[in-house]
């Protein structure tokens, strides 16, 4: 006579529920690491794409654009590329979550005795660790090869990369939510090009001073611009604003922290609630 396996009861205390969510979430992060062994093409793309971006934008745009206050354009460009890749990662998470949902993977997770917040937590954590560390590391290496470098020392440089990782983590939760509400991966794939205008309407590649007043206002209050300006300030790269500028550009580190906190406060509970509702 066999005994049915016991299913662990959900923890009742807040600390127990938090520990349960973290444990299950880390298990799902490990699942994403395992997927890379089965899909090595993702690693190849992650290695080639950032290097292509640095060379393409650095040498094509660099021959035509002057940096405000002087300086090398590739040093001006690199913080913008870091920010662009960070925001573009949101749609990659959307596509992954939508694919899992349409193929029944999410239904299998819901049938298992795991914390409901663990699934989006695992997706967001995996994207931050895999895409963030690998992608930003390769892009930084490519930037060093073409002449970019941080100038303010180890601590501000580490702060800049931590800021990029924080924003990437917050955006991963936005991507999880969008992946849950779209119908399938085909629909999610159609949204990917929409991130390009959002990242281009910023100070990532060109100064905003020459834009029409209404367009400059949109660009200056774009969170991509705040993240880019924060990285330029922390790296000590050209393009740090001076004079009368919009508040997010004058205080870019604070603005980026506020944007990240706002996204997390809104989309963490919204994503968990949407995930639970989809299973009913």
The 8 nearest C-alpha neighbors of each residue, nearest first, counted from 0:
[[1, 2, 3, 4, 5, 6, 7, 8],
 [2, 0, 3, 4, 5, 6, 7, 112],
 [1, 3, 4, 0, 5, 6, 7, 8],
 [4, 2, 5, 1, 6, 0, 7, 112],
 [5, 3, 2, 6, 1, 7, 112, 8],
 [4, 6, 3, 7, 2, 8, 112, 1],
 [5, 7, 8, 4, 112, 111, 3, 9],
 [8, 6, 5, 9, 112, 10, 113, 4],
 [9, 7, 6, 10, 112, 11, 5, 113],
 [10, 8, 11, 7, 16, 114, 19, 112],
 [9, 11, 15, 16, 12, 8, 19, 13],
 [10, 12, 9, 15, 16, 13, 14, 8],
 [13, 11, 15, 14, 10, 16, 17, 9],
 [12, 14, 16, 15, 17, 11, 10, 18],
 [15, 13, 17, 12, 16, 18, 10, 19],
 [14, 16, 10, 12, 18, 13, 17, 19],
 [17, 15, 19, 13, 10, 18, 14, 20],
 [16, 18, 14, 20, 19, 15, 13, 21],
 [19, 17, 15, 21, 16, 20, 22, 14],
 [18, 20, 16, 22, 17, 21, 15, 23],
 [21, 19, 117, 17, 114, 23, 18, 22],
 [22, 20, 24, 18, 19, 23, 25, 17],
 [21, 23, 19, 25, 24, 20, 18, 26],
 [24, 22, 26, 20, 117, 25, 21, 19],
 [25, 23, 117, 121, 21, 27, 26, 22],
 [24, 26, 28, 22, 27, 23, 21, 121],
 [27, 25, 23, 29, 24, 28, 22, 30],
 [28, 26, 30, 121, 24, 29, 25, 23],
 [27, 29, 121, 25, 125, 31, 30, 26],
 [28, 30, 32, 26, 27, 31, 33, 25],
 [31, 29, 27, 33, 28, 32, 34, 26],
 [32, 30, 34, 28, 33, 29, 125, 27],
 [33, 31, 29, 30, 34, 35, 28, 36],
 [32, 34, 30, 31, 35, 36, 29, 37],
 [35, 33, 31, 37, 36, 32, 38, 30],
 [34, 36, 38, 37, 33, 32, 39, 31],
 [37, 35, 34, 33, 38, 39, 32, 42],
 [36, 38, 34, 35, 39, 33, 40, 32],
 [37, 39, 35, 40, 36, 41, 34, 42],
 [40, 38, 41, 42, 35, 36, 37, 43],
 [39, 41, 43, 38, 42, 44, 35, 45],
 [42, 40, 44, 39, 43, 45, 38, 35],
 [41, 43, 45, 39, 40, 44, 46, 35],
 [44, 42, 40, 46, 45, 41, 47, 39],
 [45, 43, 41, 47, 46, 42, 48, 40],
 [46, 44, 42, 43, 47, 48, 134, 41],
 [45, 47, 43, 44, 48, 42, 137, 49],
 [46, 48, 44, 50, 49, 45, 43, 51],
 [47, 49, 51, 50, 44, 45, 46, 52],
 [50, 48, 138, 52, 51, 47, 53, 46],
 [49, 51, 53, 52, 47, 141, 48, 138],
 [52, 50, 48, 54, 49, 53, 55, 47],
 [53, 51, 49, 55, 50, 54, 56, 48],
 [52, 54, 50, 57, 51, 55, 56, 49],
 [53, 55, 57, 51, 52, 56, 58, 50],
 [56, 54, 52, 57, 53, 59, 58, 51],
 [55, 57, 59, 60, 53, 58, 54, 52],
 [58, 56, 54, 61, 73, 53, 55, 60],
 [57, 59, 61, 56, 60, 55, 54, 62],
 [60, 58, 56, 61, 55, 57, 62, 63],
 [61, 59, 56, 62, 63, 58, 57, 64],
 [62, 60, 58, 57, 72, 63, 59, 64],
 [61, 63, 60, 59, 64, 58, 57, 65],
 [64, 62, 61, 60, 65, 59, 58, 72],
 [65, 63, 61, 60, 62, 66, 205, 72],
 [64, 66, 67, 63, 72, 69, 61, 70],
 [65, 67, 69, 70, 72, 68, 64, 238],
 [68, 66, 69, 238, 65, 206, 237, 70],
 [67, 69, 66, 70, 238, 237, 65, 239],
 [70, 68, 66, 67, 71, 65, 237, 238],
 [69, 71, 237, 66, 72, 68, 75, 74],
 [70, 72, 74, 73, 75, 69, 66, 237],
 [71, 73, 75, 74, 61, 76, 66, 70],
 [74, 72, 76, 57, 75, 71, 77, 147],
 [73, 75, 147, 72, 76, 71, 77, 236],
 [74, 76, 72, 237, 73, 236, 77, 238],
 [77, 75, 73, 79, 74, 78, 204, 72],
 [76, 78, 80, 79, 74, 75, 73, 81],
 [79, 77, 81, 227, 80, 230, 76, 231],
 [80, 78, 203, 227, 82, 76, 77, 81],
 [79, 81, 83, 77, 82, 78, 84, 76],
 [80, 82, 78, 79, 84, 83, 85, 77],
 [83, 81, 85, 79, 80, 84, 227, 226],
 [84, 82, 80, 86, 85, 81, 198, 79],
 [83, 85, 87, 81, 86, 82, 80, 88],
 [86, 84, 82, 83, 88, 167, 87, 81],
 [85, 87, 88, 83, 84, 89, 82, 167],
 [86, 88, 84, 89, 85, 90, 83, 194],
 [89, 87, 91, 86, 85, 90, 84, 92],
 [90, 88, 174, 171, 87, 92, 170, 91],
 [89, 91, 93, 92, 88, 191, 174, 87],
 [90, 92, 88, 94, 93, 89, 95, 87],
 [91, 93, 174, 95, 90, 94, 89, 96],
 [94, 92, 178, 174, 90, 96, 91, 175],
 [93, 95, 91, 97, 92, 187, 96, 184],
 [96, 94, 92, 98, 97, 93, 99, 91],
 [95, 97, 178, 99, 93, 98, 94, 175],
 [96, 98, 178, 100, 184, 94, 183, 99],
 [99, 97, 184, 95, 101, 96, 100, 94],
 [98, 100, 104, 96, 102, 97, 101, 105],
 [99, 101, 97, 105, 103, 98, 102, 104],
 [100, 102, 98, 183, 103, 99, 97, 184],
 [103, 101, 99, 100, 104, 98, 105, 97],
 [102, 104, 106, 100, 105, 101, 99, 107],
 [105, 103, 99, 107, 106, 102, 100, 108],
 [104, 106, 108, 100, 107, 103, 99, 109],
 [107, 105, 109, 103, 108, 104, 110, 278],
 [106, 108, 104, 110, 105, 109, 103, 111],
 [107, 109, 105, 111, 106, 110, 104, 113],
 [108, 110, 106, 107, 111, 105, 278, 115],
 [111, 109, 107, 108, 106, 112, 113, 105],
 [110, 112, 108, 109, 113, 107, 114, 106],
 [113, 111, 6, 110, 7, 114, 109, 8],
 [114, 112, 111, 115, 23, 117, 108, 109],
 [113, 115, 20, 117, 116, 19, 23, 112],
 [114, 116, 117, 113, 118, 275, 271, 274],
 [115, 117, 271, 114, 118, 119, 120, 20],
 [116, 118, 24, 120, 20, 114, 23, 115],
 [119, 117, 121, 120, 116, 24, 122, 115],
 [120, 118, 122, 121, 117, 116, 123, 175],
 [119, 121, 117, 123, 118, 24, 122, 124],
 [120, 122, 24, 28, 27, 124, 118, 119],
 [123, 121, 119, 125, 124, 120, 126, 118],
 [124, 122, 171, 120, 126, 121, 125, 172],
 [123, 125, 121, 127, 126, 122, 120, 128],
 [124, 126, 28, 128, 122, 127, 123, 129],
 [127, 125, 130, 123, 129, 124, 128, 122],
 [128, 126, 131, 124, 125, 168, 130, 129],
 [129, 127, 125, 131, 132, 126, 130, 124],
 [130, 128, 126, 131, 125, 133, 132, 127],
 [131, 129, 126, 134, 133, 127, 132, 128],
 [130, 132, 127, 128, 134, 135, 129, 133],
 [131, 133, 128, 135, 136, 134, 129, 130],
 [132, 134, 136, 130, 131, 135, 129, 137],
 [135, 133, 130, 137, 131, 136, 132, 45],
 [136, 134, 138, 137, 132, 131, 133, 139],
 [135, 137, 139, 133, 134, 138, 132, 140],
 [136, 138, 140, 134, 139, 135, 133, 141],
 [137, 139, 49, 135, 141, 140, 136, 50],
 [138, 140, 142, 136, 137, 141, 135, 143],
 [141, 139, 137, 143, 142, 138, 136, 144],
 [142, 140, 138, 144, 50, 139, 143, 137],
 [143, 141, 139, 147, 145, 144, 140, 138],
 [142, 144, 147, 140, 146, 141, 145, 148],
 [143, 145, 141, 142, 146, 140, 147, 139],
 [146, 144, 142, 143, 147, 141, 73, 54],
 [147, 145, 143, 144, 142, 148, 73, 74],
 [148, 146, 74, 143, 142, 145, 73, 149],
 [147, 149, 143, 150, 146, 74, 142, 234],
 [150, 148, 234, 151, 235, 156, 236, 152],
 [151, 149, 235, 234, 152, 148, 236, 156],
 [152, 150, 235, 234, 149, 155, 233, 156],
 [151, 153, 150, 154, 155, 156, 149, 234],
 [152, 154, 156, 155, 157, 151, 149, 158],
 [153, 155, 157, 156, 152, 158, 151, 159],
 [156, 154, 158, 233, 157, 153, 152, 159],
 [157, 155, 159, 153, 158, 154, 234, 233],
 [156, 158, 154, 160, 159, 155, 153, 161],
 [157, 159, 155, 161, 156, 160, 162, 154],
 [160, 158, 162, 156, 230, 157, 161, 233],
 [159, 161, 163, 157, 162, 158, 164, 156],
 [160, 162, 164, 158, 163, 159, 165, 157],
 [163, 161, 165, 159, 160, 164, 158, 166],
 [162, 164, 160, 166, 161, 165, 167, 159],
 [165, 163, 167, 161, 162, 166, 168, 160],
 [166, 164, 162, 168, 167, 163, 161, 169],
 [165, 167, 169, 163, 259, 168, 164, 170],
 [166, 168, 164, 170, 165, 169, 85, 171],
 [167, 169, 171, 165, 166, 170, 127, 123],
 [170, 168, 166, 171, 263, 167, 172, 259],
 [169, 171, 173, 167, 172, 89, 168, 166],
 [172, 170, 174, 123, 168, 89, 173, 169],
 [173, 171, 175, 174, 170, 169, 123, 266],
 [174, 172, 170, 176, 171, 175, 266, 177],
 [173, 175, 93, 89, 171, 92, 177, 172],
 [176, 174, 172, 178, 173, 177, 93, 96],
 [175, 177, 270, 173, 179, 174, 178, 172],
 [176, 178, 174, 180, 179, 175, 93, 181],
 [179, 177, 93, 97, 96, 175, 176, 181],
 [178, 180, 176, 177, 181, 97, 175, 96],
 [179, 181, 177, 178, 176, 182, 273, 97],
 [182, 180, 178, 179, 183, 177, 187, 186],
 [181, 183, 186, 180, 97, 184, 101, 187],
 [182, 184, 97, 101, 185, 186, 181, 98],
 [183, 185, 187, 98, 97, 186, 94, 188],
 [186, 184, 188, 187, 183, 189, 182, 94],
 [185, 187, 189, 188, 184, 183, 182, 181],
 [188, 186, 184, 190, 189, 94, 185, 93],
 [187, 189, 185, 190, 186, 191, 184, 94],
 [190, 188, 186, 187, 191, 185, 192, 193],
 [189, 191, 187, 188, 193, 192, 186, 90],
 [190, 192, 193, 188, 189, 90, 194, 187],
 [193, 191, 194, 195, 190, 189, 196, 188],
 [194, 192, 191, 195, 190, 196, 197, 189],
 [193, 195, 197, 192, 196, 191, 87, 198],
 [194, 196, 198, 197, 193, 192, 199, 87],
 [197, 195, 199, 198, 194, 200, 193, 192],
 [198, 196, 194, 195, 200, 199, 193, 201],
 [199, 197, 195, 196, 200, 83, 201, 194],
 [198, 200, 196, 201, 197, 195, 203, 204],
 [201, 199, 218, 197, 198, 196, 202, 217],
 [202, 200, 218, 224, 199, 203, 198, 223],
 [201, 203, 224, 206, 205, 204, 207, 218],
 [204, 202, 79, 201, 227, 205, 224, 76],
 [203, 205, 202, 76, 79, 206, 199, 201],
 [204, 206, 202, 203, 207, 64, 201, 66],
 [207, 205, 202, 208, 209, 204, 67, 66],
 [206, 208, 210, 209, 215, 202, 205, 218],
 [209, 207, 206, 210, 215, 211, 212, 205],
 [208, 210, 207, 211, 206, 215, 212, 205],
 [209, 211, 215, 207, 208, 214, 212, 213],
 [212, 210, 214, 213, 215, 209, 208, 216],
 [211, 213, 215, 214, 216, 210, 208, 209],
 [214, 212, 216, 215, 211, 217, 210, 218],
 [215, 213, 217, 211, 216, 212, 210, 218],
 [214, 216, 218, 212, 210, 217, 213, 207],
 [217, 215, 219, 213, 214, 218, 212, 220],
 [216, 218, 214, 220, 215, 219, 221, 213],
 [217, 219, 201, 215, 221, 200, 216, 220],
 [218, 220, 216, 221, 217, 215, 224, 245],
 [221, 219, 217, 218, 222, 216, 247, 224],
 [220, 222, 218, 223, 224, 219, 217, 201],
 [223, 221, 225, 224, 220, 226, 255, 258],
 [222, 224, 226, 221, 225, 227, 82, 201],
 [225, 223, 227, 201, 202, 222, 221, 226],
 [224, 226, 251, 222, 228, 227, 223, 248],
 [227, 225, 229, 223, 224, 228, 255, 82],
 [228, 226, 224, 79, 230, 78, 229, 225],
 [227, 229, 231, 225, 230, 226, 251, 224],
 [230, 228, 251, 252, 226, 232, 227, 231],
 [229, 231, 233, 227, 232, 159, 228, 78],
 [232, 230, 236, 228, 234, 229, 233, 235],
 [231, 233, 229, 235, 230, 234, 239, 228],
 [232, 234, 230, 155, 235, 231, 159, 156],
 [233, 235, 149, 231, 236, 156, 232, 230],
 [236, 234, 150, 232, 233, 151, 231, 149],
 [235, 237, 231, 234, 74, 75, 238, 232],
 [238, 236, 75, 70, 239, 74, 231, 235],
 [237, 239, 240, 67, 75, 236, 66, 231],
 [238, 240, 237, 232, 231, 228, 241, 236],
 [241, 239, 238, 249, 242, 248, 244, 228],
 [242, 240, 239, 243, 244, 249, 238, 248],
 [241, 243, 244, 240, 249, 245, 239, 248],
 [242, 244, 241, 245, 249, 240, 246, 248],
 [245, 243, 249, 242, 248, 246, 241, 240],
 [244, 246, 248, 247, 249, 219, 243, 220],
 [245, 247, 249, 248, 250, 244, 251, 254],
 [248, 246, 251, 250, 254, 249, 225, 245],
 [249, 247, 251, 246, 250, 245, 225, 244],
 [248, 250, 246, 247, 244, 251, 245, 240],
 [251, 249, 247, 248, 253, 252, 246, 254],
 [252, 250, 229, 225, 254, 248, 247, 253],
 [253, 251, 229, 255, 254, 250, 256, 226],
 [252, 254, 256, 255, 251, 250, 257, 247],
 [253, 255, 251, 257, 247, 252, 256, 250],
 [256, 254, 258, 252, 257, 253, 226, 225],
 [255, 257, 259, 253, 254, 258, 260, 252],
 [256, 258, 254, 260, 255, 259, 261, 253],
 [259, 257, 255, 261, 260, 256, 254, 262],
 [260, 258, 256, 262, 166, 257, 261, 169],
 [259, 261, 257, 263, 262, 258, 264, 256],
 [262, 260, 258, 264, 259, 263, 257, 265],
 [263, 261, 259, 265, 260, 264, 266, 169],
 [262, 264, 260, 266, 169, 267, 265, 261],
 [265, 263, 261, 262, 266, 260, 267, 268],
 [266, 264, 262, 263, 267, 261, 269, 268],
 [265, 267, 269, 263, 270, 268, 262, 173],
 [266, 268, 270, 263, 269, 265, 264, 172],
 [269, 267, 271, 270, 266, 272, 265, 264],
 [270, 268, 266, 272, 267, 271, 273, 265],
 [269, 271, 176, 273, 267, 272, 268, 266],
 [272, 270, 274, 268, 116, 273, 269, 275],
 [273, 271, 275, 269, 274, 270, 268, 276],
 [272, 274, 276, 270, 275, 271, 269, 277],
 [275, 273, 271, 277, 272, 276, 270, 278],
 [274, 276, 272, 273, 278, 277, 271, 115],
 [277, 275, 273, 278, 279, 274, 272, 271],
 [278, 276, 274, 275, 279, 273, 179, 272],
 [277, 279, 276, 275, 109, 274, 106, 105],
 [278, 276, 277, 275, 274, 109, 273, 106]]
